[in-house]
């Protein structure tokens, strides 16, 4: 069952799933290495788009809601979490 919170990403993820299946077929068929690498690069780019959108949704909803709640501890925890996530994903 799809979570409505991230349902907007399901189409993108299904396309990535199809791309991965395509790469598997290419490997099984012994296709040219550069063609496989090109498809892998496309998969990585598609996944980055999903990451960016999920991060955007996290900021727009979870972080903003925590800040607007007026609960200082909750807000600070979400900001700290966000900084940690940004740090991990920037590498």
Buried (B, 14 or more C-beta within 10 A) or exposed (E): EEEEEBEEBEEBEEBBEEBBEBBEEBEEEEEEEEEBEEBBEBBEEBBEEBEEBBBEBBBEEBBEEBBEEEEEEEBEEBEEBBEEBEEEEEE
